[in-house]
Amino acid sequence: MNKTSGLCRKFLLATVVITAFSTTVYAETSIGRWCDEALPSMPQYNSILEIVVADNGVAELRVRNGDGSRSVTTLEEQGFGIYAAIGSSTGDKYRVEPDGSLALLNYKGFARLATRLGNTPKRGDCGI
């Protein structure tokens, strides 16, 4: 075996080892987080809404409810800060307003406004 073929084998082995132990890391971009007080006098019904866009371009609405339940809905970005819930029977849409709040819309139009939260979750956000 000559010196060149030995180096090629070592390089090939190193490439195989690196590939075998590599993991793909997906980043996501947070569009924002909001507090939805559906019934302001009943904080147990508050929800934290977060819209994120994964590195692959798929947008999601992640909801954490006051009762501890969670849900994820796939969204379609429609431009101008509007995201439509895919498969929604009530035409749910979300519009990021110029002041940073989030308008919750349905097939009838405007439903209510959620207030902007910081991007870093804090204990007690939205009373949850």
C-alpha positions in Angstrom: 0.0 0.0 0.0 1.5 3.4 -0.9 1.2 6.6 1.1 -1.5 8.1 -1.2 -3.9 5.1 -0.9 -3.5 5.1 2.9 -4.4 8.8 3.1 -7.4 8.2 0.8 -8.6 5.3 3.1 -8.2 7.5 6.2 -10.1 10.3 4.5 -12.9 8.0 3.4 -13.2 6.5 6.9 -13.3 10.0 8.5 -16.0 11.0 6.1 -18.1 7.9 6.9 -17.7 8.5 10.7 -18.6 12.1 10.4 -21.7 11.4 8.3 -22.8 8.6 10.6 -22.7 10.8 13.7 -24.1 13.9 12.1 -27.6 15.1 12.9 -29.6 17.6 11.0 -30.5 20.7 13.0 -33.6 22.5 11.9 -34.0 26.2 12.9 -37.2 28.0 13.2 -38.2 31.6 13.2 -40.6 33.0 15.8 -43.0 35.4 14.2 -44.3 36.3 17.6 -46.1 35.3 20.8 -49.4 36.6 22.0 -51.8 36.4 24.9 -55.4 35.5 23.9 -57.9 36.4 26.6 -61.0 34.9 25.1 -63.0 35.7 28.3 -61.1 38.4 30.1 -63.1 37.8 33.4 -62.1 34.1 33.3 -58.2 33.8 33.1 -58.4 30.0 33.2 -59.5 30.3 29.5 -56.4 32.4 28.5 -54.1 31.0 25.8 -50.6 31.7 24.6 -50.4 31.7 20.8 -47.1 31.5 19.0 -46.6 31.5 15.3 -43.3 29.9 14.1 -41.9 29.2 10.6 -39.6 26.2 10.4 -36.5 26.3 8.2 -38.4 24.3 5.6 -40.9 27.2 5.3 -43.8 25.5 7.1 -45.7 27.8 9.4 -47.4 26.6 12.6 -49.6 28.1 15.3 -48.7 26.6 18.7 -51.3 27.1 21.4 -50.8 26.6 25.1 -54.1 26.8 27.0 -54.7 27.8 30.6 -55.8 24.3 31.5 -52.4 22.9 30.3 -53.5 21.5 27.0 -51.6 22.3 23.9 -52.3 22.2 20.1 -50.4 22.8 16.9 -52.1 23.9 13.7 -50.3 24.1 10.3 -50.7 27.5 8.7 -50.5 28.9 5.2 -48.7 32.2 4.9 -50.9 34.4 2.7 -48.7 37.5 2.7 -49.1 40.9 4.4 -48.8 39.2 7.9 -51.8 37.0 7.4 -51.7 33.2 8.2 -54.6 30.9 7.4 -55.2 27.7 9.4 -55.1 24.8 6.9 -58.3 22.7 7.1 -60.2 25.0 9.4 -63.9 24.6 9.0 -64.5 28.1 10.4 -62.0 29.9 8.2 -59.6 30.8 11.0 -56.9 33.3 10.1 -54.4 35.3 12.1 -53.1 38.7 11.1 -50.1 40.4 12.7 -51.1 44.0 13.2 -48.7 47.0 12.7 -48.7 47.5 16.5 -47.6 43.9 17.1 -50.9 42.5 18.3 -52.5 39.6 16.6 -56.0 39.8 15.1 -58.0 36.5 15.2 -60.3 36.2 12.3 -62.8 33.7 11.0 -65.2 33.4 8.1 -67.4 36.2 9.7 -64.4 38.6 9.9 -62.7 40.0 13.1 -63.2 37.9 16.2 -60.8 39.5 18.8 -57.3 40.8 19.4 -54.5 39.1 21.2 -51.9 41.2 22.9 -48.2 40.8 22.1 -45.9 39.0 24.5 -42.1 38.9 24.5 -40.4 36.2 22.4 -38.8 34.7 25.5 -41.4 32.7 27.6 -41.7 33.8 31.2 -43.5 32.2 34.1 -46.9 33.8 34.5 -47.2 35.0 30.9 -50.9 35.6 30.1 -51.8 34.4 33.6 -50.7 30.9 32.7 
